[in-house]
Amino acid sequence: MDDQTRIELEAAAFRRLRKHLMDDRADVQNIDLMNLAGFCRNCLSRWYMEAAQERGLEMGKDEAREIFYGMPYDAWKAQSQTEAAPEKQAAFEKAFKENVTDKS
């Protein structure tokens, strides 16, 4: 497989993952994703931002989130996010430290 085809397939898989998380399974909360998989929609938007920055494109967290969520993050949060139980919040703190916090 040539590099261009690989890139196109990877991009298509990313778009399908985004659609799955945003449309097909919007009921799945970010905290549940983080607790079970070690990443969430915010991680995907951050990785998008980091990829842009690696290529010399200026992009901040809010812009990347709006691109990923298709709306300002606060609007998505108000529309889709529910309050998490204390045990989920405690599990999130652990998962966040293990998967997101800079370990250096």
TIFIKOL-771756 format. One record per residue: z, x, y of N, C-alpha, C in turn; residue number from 0; residue in three letters. Coordinates in steps of 0.05 Angstrom, whole numbers, plus 32768, in hexadecimal, padded with zeros to 4 digits. Example, Ala and Ser with C-alpha at 12.3 -4.5 7.8 and 13.67 -1.06 7.14 Angstrom:
2
<pt><n_w>809C</n_w><n_u>8108</n_u><n_v>7F8E</n_v><ca_w>809C</ca_w><ca_u>80F6</ca_u><ca_v>7FA6</ca_v><c_w>809C</c_w><c_u>8108</c_u><c_v>7FBE</c_v><pos>0</pos><code>ALA</code></pt>
<pt><n_w>808E</n_w><n_u>8101</n_u><n_v>7FD3</n_v><ca_w>808F</ca_w><ca_u>8111</ca_u><ca_v>7FEB</ca_v><c_w>809D</c_w><c_u>8102</c_u><c_v>8001</c_v><pos>1</pos><code>SER</code></pt>
This chain:
104
<pt><n_w>8000</n_w><n_u>8011</n_u><n_v>7FE8</n_v><ca_w>8000</ca_w><ca_u>8000</ca_u><ca_v>8000</ca_v><c_w>8000</c_w><c_u>8012</c_u><c_v>8019</c_v><pos>0</pos><code>MET</code></pt>
<pt><n_w>7FF0</n_w><n_u>800B</n_u><n_v>802C</n_v><ca_w>7FEE</ca_w><ca_u>801B</ca_u><ca_v>8045</ca_v><c_w>8006</c_w><c_u>8013</c_u><c_v>8057</c_v><pos>1</pos><code>ASP</code></pt>
<pt><n_w>800C</n_w><n_u>8025</n_u><n_v>806A</n_v><ca_w>8022</ca_w><ca_u>8021</ca_u><ca_v>807C</ca_v><c_w>8020</c_w><c_u>8008</c_u><c_v>808C</c_v><pos>2</pos><code>ASP</code></pt>
<pt><n_w>8009</n_w><n_u>8001</n_u><n_v>8096</n_v><ca_w>8006</ca_w><ca_u>7FE9</ca_u><ca_v>80A7</ca_v><c_w>800C</c_w><c_u>7FD0</c_u><c_v>8097</c_v><pos>3</pos><code>GLN</code></pt>
<pt><n_w>8002</n_w><n_u>7FCF</n_u><n_v>807E</n_v><ca_w>8008</ca_w><ca_u>7FB8</ca_u><ca_v>806D</ca_v><c_w>8026</c_w><c_u>7FB6</c_u><c_v>8068</c_v><pos>4</pos><code>THR</code></pt>
<pt><n_w>8033</n_w><n_u>7FCC</n_u><n_v>8062</n_v><ca_w>804F</ca_w><ca_u>7FCC</ca_u><ca_v>805D</ca_v><c_w>805F</c_w><c_u>7FC2</c_u><c_v>8075</c_v><pos>5</pos><code>ARG</code></pt>
<pt><n_w>8057</n_w><n_u>7FCC</n_u><n_v>808D</n_v><ca_w>8064</ca_w><ca_u>7FC3</ca_u><ca_v>80A6</ca_v><c_w>8060</c_w><c_u>7FA5</c_u><c_v>80AA</c_v><pos>6</pos><code>ILE</code></pt>
<pt><n_w>8048</n_w><n_u>7F9B</n_u><n_v>80A5</n_v><ca_w>8043</ca_w><ca_u>7F7E</ca_u><ca_v>80A8</ca_v><c_w>8053</c_w><c_u>7F6E</c_u><c_v>8094</c_v><pos>7</pos><code>GLU</code></pt>
<pt><n_w>8056</n_w><n_u>7F77</n_u><n_v>807B</n_v><ca_w>8065</ca_w><ca_u>7F69</ca_u><ca_v>8067</ca_v><c_w>8083</c_w><c_u>7F69</c_u><c_v>806F</c_v><pos>8</pos><code>LEU</code></pt>
<pt><n_w>808D</n_w><n_u>7F80</n_u><n_v>8078</n_v><ca_w>80A9</ca_w><ca_u>7F81</ca_u><ca_v>8081</ca_v><c_w>80AE</c_w><c_u>7F6F</c_u><c_v>8098</c_v><pos>9</pos><code>GLU</code></pt>
<pt><n_w>809C</n_w><n_u>7F6E</n_u><n_v>80AB</n_v><ca_w>809F</ca_w><ca_u>7F5C</ca_u><ca_v>80C2</ca_v><c_w>809E</c_w><c_u>7F3F</c_u><c_v>80B9</c_v><pos>10</pos><code>ALA</code></pt>
<pt><n_w>808D</n_w><n_u>7F38</n_u><n_v>80A6</n_v><ca_w>808B</ca_w><ca_u>7F1D</ca_u><ca_v>809C</ca_v><c_w>80A6</c_w><c_u>7F16</c_u><c_v>808E</c_v><pos>11</pos><code>ALA</code></pt>
<pt><n_w>80B1</n_w><n_u>7F28</n_u><n_v>807F</n_v><ca_w>80CA</ca_w><ca_u>7F23</ca_u><ca_v>8071</ca_v><c_w>80E1</c_w><c_u>7F1F</c_u><c_v>8085</c_v><pos>12</pos><code>ALA</code></pt>
<pt><n_w>80E1</n_w><n_u>7F2F</n_u><n_v>809B</n_v><ca_w>80F5</ca_w><ca_u>7F2B</ca_u><ca_v>80B0</ca_v><c_w>80F2</c_w><c_u>7F10</c_u><c_v>80BD</c_v><pos>13</pos><code>PHE</code></pt>
<pt><n_w>80DA</n_w><n_u>7F08</n_u><n_v>80C3</n_v><ca_w>80D5</ca_w><ca_u>7EEE</ca_u><ca_v>80D0</ca_v><c_w>80DF</c_w><c_u>7ED7</c_u><c_v>80BD</c_v><pos>14</pos><code>ARG</code></pt>
<pt><n_w>80DA</n_w><n_u>7EDA</n_u><n_v>80A3</n_v><ca_w>80E2</ca_w><ca_u>7EC6</ca_u><ca_v>8090</ca_v><c_w>8101</c_w><c_u>7EC5</c_u><c_v>808E</c_v><pos>15</pos><code>ARG</code></pt>
<pt><n_w>810E</n_w><n_u>7EDC</n_u><n_v>808E</n_v><ca_w>812B</ca_w><ca_u>7EDD</ca_u><ca_v>808E</ca_v><c_w>8136</c_w><c_u>7ECF</c_u><c_v>80A6</c_v><pos>16</pos><code>LEU</code></pt>
<pt><n_w>812B</n_w><n_u>7ED5</n_u><n_v>80BE</n_v><ca_w>8133</ca_w><ca_u>7EC8</ca_u><ca_v>80D6</ca_v><c_w>8130</c_w><c_u>7EAA</c_u><c_v>80D4</c_v><pos>17</pos><code>ARG</code></pt>
<pt><n_w>8119</n_w><n_u>7EA1</n_u><n_v>80CB</n_v><ca_w>8114</ca_w><ca_u>7E84</ca_u><ca_v>80C8</ca_v><c_w>8129</c_w><c_u>7E78</c_u><c_v>80B5</c_v><pos>18</pos><code>LYS</code></pt>
<pt><n_w>812E</n_w><n_u>7E85</n_u><n_v>809F</n_v><ca_w>8141</ca_w><ca_u>7E7B</ca_u><ca_v>808C</ca_v><c_w>815D</c_w><c_u>7E78</c_u><c_v>8098</c_v><pos>19</pos><code>HIS</code></pt>
<pt><n_w>8165</n_w><n_u>7E8C</n_u><n_v>80A7</n_v><ca_w>8180</ca_w><ca_u>7E8B</ca_u><ca_v>80B4</ca_v><c_w>8181</c_w><c_u>7E78</c_u><c_v>80CB</c_v><pos>20</pos><code>LEU</code></pt>
<pt><n_w>816C</n_w><n_u>7E75</n_u><n_v>80DA</n_v><ca_w>816C</ca_w><ca_u>7E65</ca_u><ca_v>80F2</ca_v><c_w>8165</c_w><c_u>7E48</c_u><c_v>80ED</c_v><pos>21</pos><code>MET</code></pt>
<pt><n_w>8153</n_w><n_u>7E43</n_u><n_v>80DA</n_v><ca_w>8149</ca_w><ca_u>7E28</ca_u><ca_v>80D5</ca_v><c_w>8152</c_w><c_u>7E1C</c_u><c_v>80BA</c_v><pos>22</pos><code>ASP</code></pt>
<pt><n_w>814E</n_w><n_u>7E2B</n_u><n_v>80A5</n_v><ca_w>8154</ca_w><ca_u>7E20</ca_u><ca_v>808B</ca_v><c_w>8172</c_w><c_u>7E1F</c_u><c_v>8085</c_v><pos>23</pos><code>ASP</code></pt>
<pt><n_w>8180</n_w><n_u>7E33</n_u><n_v>808E</n_v><ca_w>819D</ca_w><ca_u>7E35</ca_u><ca_v>8089</ca_v><c_w>81AD</c_w><c_u>7E39</c_u><c_v>80A2</c_v><pos>24</pos><code>ARG</code></pt>
<pt><n_w>81A7</n_w><n_u>7E2A</n_u><n_v>80B7</n_v><ca_w>81B6</ca_w><ca_u>7E2C</ca_u><ca_v>80D0</ca_v><c_w>81D3</c_w><c_u>7E24</c_u><c_v>80CC</c_v><pos>25</pos><code>ALA</code></pt>
<pt><n_w>81D9</n_w><n_u>7E16</n_u><n_v>80B6</n_v><ca_w>81F5</ca_w><ca_u>7E0E</ca_u><ca_v>80AF</ca_v><c_w>8206</c_w><c_u>7E26</c_u><c_v>80A7</c_v><pos>26</pos><code>ASP</code></pt>
<pt><n_w>81FA</n_w><n_u>7E3C</n_u><n_v>809F</n_v><ca_w>820A</ca_w><ca_u>7E53</ca_u><ca_v>8096</ca_v><c_w>8214</c_w><c_u>7E61</c_u><c_v>80B0</c_v><pos>27</pos><code>VAL</code></pt>
<pt><n_w>822D</n_w><n_u>7E64</n_u><n_v>80B2</n_v><ca_w>823A</ca_w><ca_u>7E71</ca_u><ca_v>80C9</ca_v><c_w>8237</c_w><c_u>7E8F</c_u><c_v>80C9</c_v><pos>28</pos><code>GLN</code></pt>
<pt><n_w>8235</n_w><n_u>7E9B</n_u><n_v>80E0</n_v><ca_w>8234</ca_w><ca_u>7EB8</ca_u><ca_v>80E2</ca_v><c_w>824C</c_w><c_u>7EC5</c_u><c_v>80D5</c_v><pos>29</pos><code>ASN</code></pt>
<pt><n_w>8263</n_w><n_u>7EBA</n_u><n_v>80D8</n_v><ca_w>827B</ca_w><ca_u>7EC5</ca_u><ca_v>80CC</ca_v><c_w>827A</c_w><c_u>7EC6</c_u><c_v>80AE</c_v><pos>30</pos><code>ILE</code></pt>
<pt><n_w>826E</n_w><n_u>7EB1</n_u><n_v>80A2</n_v><ca_w>826A</ca_w><ca_u>7EB0</ca_u><ca_v>8085</ca_v><c_w>8256</c_w><c_u>7EC6</c_u><c_v>807C</c_v><pos>31</pos><code>ASP</code></pt>
<pt><n_w>8241</n_w><n_u>7EC9</n_u><n_v>808B</n_v><ca_w>822D</ca_w><ca_u>7EDE</ca_u><ca_v>8084</ca_v><c_w>823B</c_w><c_u>7EF9</c_u><c_v>8085</c_v><pos>32</pos><code>LEU</code></pt>
<pt><n_w>824A</n_w><n_u>7EFF</n_u><n_v>809B</n_v><ca_w>8257</ca_w><ca_u>7F18</ca_u><ca_v>809E</ca_v><c_w>826B</c_w><c_u>7F1D</c_u><c_v>8087</c_v><pos>33</pos><code>MET</code></pt>
<pt><n_w>827B</n_w><n_u>7F09</n_u><n_v>8081</n_v><ca_w>828F</ca_w><ca_u>7F0C</ca_u><ca_v>806D</ca_v><c_w>8284</c_w><c_u>7F10</c_u><c_v>8051</c_v><pos>34</pos><code>ASN</code></pt>
<pt><n_w>826D</n_w><n_u>7F04</n_u><n_v>804B</n_v><ca_w>8261</ca_w><ca_u>7F06</ca_u><ca_v>8031</ca_v><c_w>824D</c_w><c_u>7F1D</c_u><c_v>802E</c_v><pos>35</pos><code>LEU</code></pt>
<pt><n_w>823D</n_w><n_u>7F21</n_u><n_v>8043</n_v><ca_w>8227</ca_w><ca_u>7F34</ca_u><ca_v>8041</ca_v><c_w>822A</c_w><c_u>7F4D</c_u><c_v>8052</c_v><pos>36</pos><code>ALA</code></pt>
<pt><n_w>823D</n_w><n_u>7F4C</n_u><n_v>8065</n_v><ca_w>8241</ca_w><ca_u>7F64</ca_u><ca_v>8076</ca_v><c_w>822D</c_w><c_u>7F65</c_u><c_v>808E</c_v><pos>37</pos><code>GLY</code></pt>
<pt><n_w>821F</n_w><n_u>7F4F</n_u><n_v>8093</n_v><ca_w>820E</ca_w><ca_u>7F4D</ca_u><ca_v>80AA</ca_v><c_w>820A</c_w><c_u>7F30</c_u><c_v>80B1</c_v><pos>38</pos><code>PHE</code></pt>
<pt><n_w>8201</n_w><n_u>7F2B</n_u><n_v>80CA</n_v><ca_w>81FD</ca_w><ca_u>7F0F</ca_u><ca_v>80D2</ca_v><c_w>81E5</c_w><c_u>7F0F</c_u><c_v>80E5</c_v><pos>39</pos><code>CYS</code></pt>
<pt><n_w>81E0</n_w><n_u>7EF8</n_u><n_v>80F1</n_v><ca_w>81CA</ca_w><ca_u>7EF5</ca_u><ca_v>8104</ca_v><c_w>81CD</c_w><c_u>7F09</c_u><c_v>811B</c_v><pos>40</pos><code>ARG</code></pt>
<pt><n_w>81E5</n_w><n_u>7F0D</n_u><n_v>8125</n_v><ca_w>81EA</ca_w><ca_u>7F1F</ca_u><ca_v>813B</ca_v><c_w>81E2</c_w><c_u>7F3C</c_u><c_v>8133</c_v><pos>41</pos><code>ASN</code></pt>
<pt><n_w>81E8</n_w><n_u>7F43</n_u><n_v>811A</n_v><ca_w>81E0</ca_w><ca_u>7F5E</ca_u><ca_v>8110</ca_v><c_w>81C2</c_w><c_u>7F61</c_u><c_v>8111</c_v><pos>42</pos><code>CYS</code></pt>
<pt><n_w>81B4</n_w><n_u>7F4C</n_u><n_v>8107</n_v><ca_w>8197</ca_w><ca_u>7F4D</ca_u><ca_v>8108</ca_v><c_w>818C</c_w><c_u>7F50</c_u><c_v>8124</c_v><pos>43</pos><code>LEU</code></pt>
<pt><n_w>8198</n_w><n_u>7F42</n_u><n_v>8137</n_v><ca_w>818F</ca_w><ca_u>7F45</ca_u><ca_v>8153</ca_v><c_w>8195</c_w><c_u>7F60</c_u><c_v>815D</c_v><pos>44</pos><code>SER</code></pt>
<pt><n_w>81AC</n_w><n_u>7F6C</n_u><n_v>8155</n_v><ca_w>81B3</ca_w><ca_u>7F87</ca_u><ca_v>815E</ca_v><c_w>819F</c_w><c_u>7F9B</c_u><c_v>8152</c_v><pos>45</pos><code>ARG</code></pt>
<pt><n_w>8198</n_w><n_u>7F98</n_u><n_v>8139</n_v><ca_w>8185</ca_w><ca_u>7FAA</ca_u><ca_v>812C</ca_v><c_w>816A</c_w><c_u>7FA8</c_u><c_v>8139</c_v><pos>46</pos><code>TRP</code></pt>
<pt><n_w>8162</n_w><n_u>7F91</n_u><n_v>8142</n_v><ca_w>814A</ca_w><ca_u>7F8D</ca_u><ca_v>8151</ca_v><c_w>814B</c_w><c_u>7F9C</c_u><c_v>816B</c_v><pos>47</pos><code>TYR</code></pt>
<pt><n_w>8161</n_w><n_u>7F99</n_u><n_v>8179</n_v><ca_w>8165</ca_w><ca_u>7FA8</ca_u><ca_v>8192</ca_v><c_w>8164</c_w><c_u>7FC6</c_u><c_v>818E</c_v><pos>48</pos><code>MET</code></pt>
<pt><n_w>8172</n_w><n_u>7FCF</n_u><n_v>817A</n_v><ca_w>8172</ca_w><ca_u>7FEC</ca_u><ca_v>8174</ca_v><c_w>8156</c_w><c_u>7FF6</c_u><c_v>816E</c_v><pos>49</pos><code>GLU</code></pt>
<pt><n_w>8147</n_w><n_u>7FE7</n_u><n_v>815F</n_v><ca_w>812B</ca_w><ca_u>7FEF</ca_u><ca_v>8159</ca_v><c_w>811B</c_w><c_u>7FF1</c_u><c_v>8172</c_v><pos>50</pos><code>ALA</code></pt>
<pt><n_w>811E</n_w><n_u>7FDD</n_u><n_v>8184</n_v><ca_w>8110</ca_w><ca_u>7FDE</ca_u><ca_v>819E</ca_v><c_w>8118</c_w><c_u>7FF7</c_u><c_v>81AE</c_v><pos>51</pos><code>ALA</code></pt>
<pt><n_w>8132</n_w><n_u>7FFC</n_u><n_v>81AF</n_v><ca_w>813B</ca_w><ca_u>8013</ca_u><ca_v>81BF</ca_v><c_w>8132</c_w><c_u>802D</c_u><c_v>81B3</c_v><pos>52</pos><code>GLN</code></pt>
<pt><n_w>8130</n_w><n_u>802F</n_u><n_v>8199</n_v><ca_w>8126</ca_w><ca_u>8047</ca_u><ca_v>818C</ca_v><c_w>8109</c_w><c_u>804D</c_u><c_v>8193</c_v><pos>53</pos><code>GLU</code></pt>
<pt><n_w>80FB</n_w><n_u>8038</n_u><n_v>819B</n_v><ca_w>80DF</ca_w><ca_u>803A</ca_u><ca_v>81A3</ca_v><c_w>80DC</c_w><c_u>803C</c_u><c_v>81C2</c_v><pos>54</pos><code>ARG</code></pt>
<pt><n_w>80F3</n_w><n_u>8040</n_u><n_v>81CF</n_v><ca_w>80F2</ca_w><ca_u>8043</ca_u><ca_v>81EC</ca_v><c_w>80F1</c_w><c_u>802A</c_u><c_v>81FC</c_v><pos>55</pos><code>GLY</code></pt>
<pt><n_w>80F5</n_w><n_u>8013</n_u><n_v>81EF</n_v><ca_w>80F4</ca_w><ca_u>7FF9</ca_u><ca_v>81FD</ca_v><c_w>8110</c_w><c_u>7FF2</c_u><c_v>8206</c_v><pos>56</pos><code>LEU</code></pt>
<pt><n_w>8113</n_w><n_u>7FEA</n_u><n_v>821F</n_v><ca_w>812D</ca_w><ca_u>7FE2</ca_u><ca_v>822A</ca_v><c_w>8133</c_w><c_u>7FC6</c_u><c_v>821F</c_v><pos>57</pos><code>GLU</code></pt>
<pt><n_w>8149</n_w><n_u>7FC3</n_u><n_v>8212</n_v><ca_w>8151</ca_w><ca_u>7FA9</ca_u><ca_v>8208</ca_v><c_w>8170</c_w><c_u>7FA9</c_u><c_v>8205</c_v><pos>58</pos><code>MET</code></pt>
<pt><n_w>817C</n_w><n_u>7F94</n_u><n_v>8210</n_v><ca_w>8199</ca_w><ca_u>7F91</ca_u><ca_v>820D</ca_v><c_w>81A0</c_w><c_u>7F7D</c_u><c_v>81F8</c_v><pos>59</pos><code>GLY</code></pt>
<pt><n_w>81BA</n_w><n_u>7F7B</n_u><n_v>81F2</n_v><ca_w>81C4</ca_w><ca_u>7F69</ca_u><ca_v>81DE</ca_v><c_w>81BD</c_w><c_u>7F4C</c_u><c_v>81E3</c_v><pos>60</pos><code>LYS</code></pt>
<pt><n_w>81C0</n_w><n_u>7F43</n_u><n_v>81FB</n_v><ca_w>81BA</ca_w><ca_u>7F27</ca_u><ca_v>8202</ca_v><c_w>819D</c_w><c_u>7F21</c_u><c_v>81FE</c_v><pos>61</pos><code>ASP</code></pt>
<pt><n_w>818B</n_w><n_u>7F33</n_u><n_v>8206</n_v><ca_w>816E</ca_w><ca_u>7F2E</ca_u><ca_v>8203</ca_v><c_w>8167</c_w><c_u>7F2E</c_u><c_v>81E5</c_v><pos>62</pos><code>GLU</code></pt>
<pt><n_w>8172</n_w><n_u>7F41</n_u><n_v>81D6</n_v><ca_w>816C</ca_w><ca_u>7F41</ca_u><ca_v>81B9</ca_v><c_w>8176</c_w><c_u>7F28</c_u><c_v>81AB</c_v><pos>63</pos><code>ALA</code></pt>
<pt><n_w>818D</n_w><n_u>7F1F</n_u><n_v>81B3</n_v><ca_w>8198</ca_w><ca_u>7F06</ca_u><ca_v>81A6</ca_v><c_w>8187</c_w><c_u>7EEE</c_u><c_v>81AE</c_v><pos>64</pos><code>ARG</code></pt>
<pt><n_w>817E</n_w><n_u>7EED</n_u><n_v>81C7</n_v><ca_w>816D</ca_w><ca_u>7ED6</ca_u><ca_v>81CF</ca_v><c_w>8152</c_w><c_u>7ED7</c_u><c_v>81C0</c_v><pos>65</pos><code>GLU</code></pt>
<pt><n_w>8147</n_w><n_u>7EEE</n_u><n_v>81BB</n_v><ca_w>812F</ca_w><ca_u>7EF1</ca_u><ca_v>81AB</ca_v><c_w>8134</c_w><c_u>7EE7</c_u><c_v>818F</c_v><pos>66</pos><code>ILE</code></pt>
<pt><n_w>814A</n_w><n_u>7EF0</n_u><n_v>8182</n_v><ca_w>814F</ca_w><ca_u>7EE9</ca_u><ca_v>8167</ca_v><c_w>8156</c_w><c_u>7ECC</c_u><c_v>8164</c_v><pos>67</pos><code>PHE</code></pt>
<pt><n_w>8168</n_w><n_u>7EC2</n_u><n_v>8175</n_v><ca_w>8172</ca_w><ca_u>7EA6</ca_u><ca_v>8173</ca_v><c_w>815E</c_w><c_u>7E92</c_u><c_v>817E</c_v><pos>68</pos><code>TYR</code></pt>
<pt><n_w>814B</n_w><n_u>7E9B</n_u><n_v>818E</n_v><ca_w>8138</ca_w><ca_u>7E89</ca_u><ca_v>819A</ca_v><c_w>8143</c_w><c_u>7E79</c_u><c_v>81B2</c_v><pos>69</pos><code>GLY</code></pt>
<pt><n_w>815A</n_w><n_u>7E81</n_u><n_v>81BB</n_v><ca_w>8168</ca_w><ca_u>7E74</ca_u><ca_v>81D2</ca_v><c_w>817F</c_w><c_u>7E87</c_u><c_v>81D9</c_v><pos>70</pos><code>MET</code></pt>
<pt><n_w>818B</n_w><n_u>7E83</n_u><n_v>81F1</n_v><ca_w>81A2</ca_w><ca_u>7E93</ca_u><ca_v>81F7</ca_v><c_w>81B8</c_w><c_u>7E90</c_u><c_v>81E2</c_v><pos>71</pos><code>PRO</code></pt>
<pt><n_w>81C5</n_w><n_u>7EA6</n_u><n_v>81DB</n_v><ca_w>81D9</ca_w><ca_u>7EA6</ca_u><ca_v>81C6</ca_v><c_w>81EF</c_w><c_u>7E91</c_u><c_v>81CA</c_v><pos>72</pos><code>TYR</code></pt>
<pt><n_w>81F8</n_w><n_u>7E8F</n_u><n_v>81E3</n_v><ca_w>820D</ca_w><ca_u>7E7B</ca_u><ca_v>81E9</ca_v><c_w>8204</c_w><c_u>7E5E</c_u><c_v>81E2</c_v><pos>73</pos><code>ASP</code></pt>
<pt><n_w>81EB</n_w><n_u>7E58</n_u><n_v>81E8</n_v><ca_w>81E0</ca_w><ca_u>7E3E</ca_u><ca_v>81E1</ca_v><c_w>81E0</c_w><c_u>7E3A</c_u><c_v>81C3</c_v><pos>74</pos><code>ALA</code></pt>
<pt><n_w>81D7</n_w><n_u>7E4E</n_u><n_v>81B4</n_v><ca_w>81D6</ca_w><ca_u>7E4C</ca_u><ca_v>8197</ca_v><c_w>81F2</c_w><c_u>7E49</c_u><c_v>818C</c_v><pos>75</pos><code>TRP</code></pt>
<pt><n_w>8205</n_w><n_u>7E58</n_u><n_v>8197</n_v><ca_w>8221</ca_w><ca_u>7E57</ca_u><ca_v>818E</ca_v><c_w>822C</c_w><c_u>7E3B</c_u><c_v>8192</c_v><pos>76</pos><code>LYS</code></pt>
<pt><n_w>8228</n_w><n_u>7E30</n_u><n_v>81A9</n_v><ca_w>8232</ca_w><ca_u>7E15</ca_u><ca_v>81AF</ca_v><c_w>8225</c_w><c_u>7E00</c_u><c_v>819D</c_v><pos>77</pos><code>ALA</code></pt>
<pt><n_w>820C</n_w><n_u>7E04</n_u><n_v>8196</n_v><ca_w>81FE</ca_w><ca_u>7DF1</ca_u><ca_v>8185</ca_v><c_w>8204</c_w><c_u>7DF4</c_u><c_v>8168</c_v><pos>78</pos><code>GLN</code></pt>
<pt><n_w>8209</n_w><n_u>7E0D</n_u><n_v>815E</n_v><ca_w>820A</ca_w><ca_u>7E12</ca_u><ca_v>8142</ca_v><c_w>8223</c_w><c_u>7E1D</c_u><c_v>8136</c_v><pos>79</pos><code>SER</code></pt>
<pt><n_w>8233</n_w><n_u>7E2A</n_u><n_v>8146</n_v><ca_w>824A</ca_w><ca_u>7E38</ca_u><ca_v>813B</ca_v><c_w>8263</c_w><c_u>7E26</c_u><c_v>813B</c_v><pos>80</pos><code>GLN</code></pt>
<pt><n_w>8272</n_w><n_u>7E28</n_u><n_v>8126</n_v><ca_w>828B</ca_w><ca_u>7E19</ca_u><ca_v>8124</ca_v><c_w>82A3</c_w><c_u>7E2C</c_u><c_v>8124</c_v><pos>81</pos><code>THR</code></pt>
<pt><n_w>82BA</n_w><n_u>7E21</n_u><n_v>8129</n_v><ca_w>82D3</ca_w><ca_u>7E31</ca_u><ca_v>812A</ca_v><c_w>82D9</c_w><c_u>7E3B</c_u><c_v>810D</c_v><pos>82</pos><code>GLU</code></pt>
<pt><n_w>82E1</n_w><n_u>7E54</n_u><n_v>810B</n_v><ca_w>82E7</ca_w><ca_u>7E60</ca_u><ca_v>80F1</ca_v><c_w>8305</c_w><c_u>7E5F</c_u><c_v>80EC</c_v><pos>83</pos><code>ALA</code></pt>
<pt><n_w>830B</n_w><n_u>7E5A</n_u><n_v>80D3</n_v><ca_w>8327</ca_w><ca_u>7E59</ca_u><ca_v>80CB</ca_v><c_w>8333</c_w><c_u>7E75</c_u><c_v>80CD</c_v><pos>84</pos><code>ALA</code></pt>
<pt><n_w>834D</n_w><n_u>7E78</n_u><n_v>80D0</n_v><ca_w>835A</ca_w><ca_u>7E92</ca_u><ca_v>80D2</ca_v><c_w>8354</c_w><c_u>7EA5</c_u><c_v>80BC</c_v><pos>85</pos><code>PRO</code></pt>
<pt><n_w>8352</n_w><n_u>7E9B</n_u><n_v>80A3</n_v><ca_w>834C</ca_w><ca_u>7EAD</ca_u><ca_v>808C</ca_v><c_w>832F</c_w><c_u>7EB8</c_u><c_v>808E</c_v><pos>86</pos><code>GLU</code></pt>
<pt><n_w>831D</n_w><n_u>7EA8</n_u><n_v>8099</n_v><ca_w>8301</ca_w><ca_u>7EB2</ca_u><ca_v>809D</ca_v><c_w>8301</c_w><c_u>7EC6</c_u><c_v>80B3</c_v><pos>87</pos><code>LYS</code></pt>
<pt><n_w>8310</n_w><n_u>7EC2</n_u><n_v>80C8</n_v><ca_w>8311</ca_w><ca_u>7ED5</ca_u><ca_v>80DE</ca_v><c_w>831D</c_w><c_u>7EF0</c_u><c_v>80D5</c_v><pos>88</pos><code>GLN</code></pt>
<pt><n_w>8332</n_w><n_u>7EEF</n_u><n_v>80C4</n_v><ca_w>833E</ca_w><ca_u>7F08</ca_u><ca_v>80B9</ca_v><c_w>8329</c_w><c_u>7F16</c_u><c_v>80A7</c_v><pos>89</pos><code>ALA</code></pt>
<pt><n_w>831B</n_w><n_u>7F08</n_u><n_v>8096</n_v><ca_w>8306</ca_w><ca_u>7F14</ca_u><ca_v>8086</ca_v><c_w>82F0</c_w><c_u>7F20</c_u><c_v>8097</c_v><pos>90</pos><code>ALA</code></pt>
<pt><n_w>82EA</n_w><n_u>7F13</n_u><n_v>80AD</n_v><ca_w>82D5</ca_w><ca_u>7F1D</ca_u><ca_v>80BF</ca_v><c_w>82DE</c_w><c_u>7F37</c_u><c_v>80CC</c_v><pos>91</pos><code>PHE</code></pt>
<pt><n_w>82F7</n_w><n_u>7F39</n_u><n_v>80D4</n_v><ca_w>8300</ca_w><ca_u>7F52</ca_u><ca_v>80E0</ca_v><c_w>82FC</c_w><c_u>7F6A</c_u><c_v>80CD</c_v><pos>92</pos><code>GLU</code></pt>
<pt><n_w>8302</n_w><n_u>7F65</n_u><n_v>80B3</n_v><ca_w>82FF</ca_w><ca_u>7F7A</ca_u><ca_v>809F</ca_v><c_w>82E1</c_w><c_u>7F80</c_u><c_v>809B</c_v><pos>93</pos><code>LYS</code></pt>
<pt><n_w>82D1</n_w><n_u>7F6B</n_u><n_v>8098</n_v><ca_w>82B4</ca_w><ca_u>7F6F</ca_u><ca_v>8094</ca_v><c_w>82A7</c_w><c_u>7F7D</c_u><c_v>80AC</c_v><pos>94</pos><code>ALA</code></pt>
<pt><n_w>82B0</n_w><n_u>7F76</n_u><n_v>80C4</n_v><ca_w>82A4</ca_w><ca_u>7F82</ca_u><ca_v>80DC</ca_v><c_w>82AB</c_w><c_u>7FA0</c_u><c_v>80DD</c_v><pos>95</pos><code>PHE</code></pt>
<pt><n_w>82C4</n_w><n_u>7FA7</n_u><n_v>80D7</n_v><ca_w>82CB</ca_w><ca_u>7FC3</ca_u><ca_v>80D7</ca_v><c_w>82BC</c_w><c_u>7FD2</c_u><c_v>80C2</c_v><pos>96</pos><code>LYS</code></pt>
<pt><n_w>82B7</n_w><n_u>7FC6</n_u><n_v>80AB</n_v><ca_w>82A9</ca_w><ca_u>7FD4</ca_u><ca_v>8095</ca_v><c_w>828B</c_w><c_u>7FD6</c_u><c_v>809A</c_v><pos>97</pos><code>GLU</code></pt>
<pt><n_w>8280</n_w><n_u>7FC4</n_u><n_v>80A8</n_v><ca_w>8262</ca_w><ca_u>7FC2</ca_u><ca_v>80AA</ca_v><c_w>8257</c_w><c_u>7FC7</c_u><c_v>80C5</c_v><pos>98</pos><code>ASN</code></pt>
<pt><n_w>8266</n_w><n_u>7FC3</n_u><n_v>80DA</n_v><ca_w>825A</ca_w><ca_u>7FC4</ca_u><ca_v>80F5</ca_v><c_w>8267</c_w><c_u>7FDA</c_u><c_v>8106</c_v><pos>99</pos><code>VAL</code></pt>
<pt><n_w>8281</n_w><n_u>7FDC</n_u><n_v>8105</n_v><ca_w>828E</ca_w><ca_u>7FF0</ca_u><ca_v>8116</ca_v><c_w>8284</c_w><c_u>800C</c_u><c_v>8110</c_v><pos>100</pos><code>THR</code></pt>
<pt><n_w>827F</n_w><n_u>801B</n_u><n_v>8125</n_v><ca_w>8276</ca_w><ca_u>8037</ca_u><ca_v>8122</ca_v><c_w>828B</c_w><c_u>8047</c_u><c_v>8113</c_v><pos>101</pos><code>ASP</code></pt>
<pt><n_w>8284</n_w><n_u>8054</n_u><n_v>80FE</n_v><ca_w>8297</ca_w><ca_u>8062</ca_u><ca_v>80ED</ca_v><c_w>829A</c_w><c_u>8080</c_u><c_v>80F5</c_v><pos>102</pos><code>LYS</code></pt>
<pt><n_w>828B</n_w><n_u>8088</n_u><n_v>810A</n_v><ca_w>828D</ca_w><ca_u>80A5</ca_u><ca_v>8112</ca_v><c_w>82A4</c_w><c_u>80AA</c_u><c_v>8125</c_v><pos>103</pos><code>SER</code></pt>
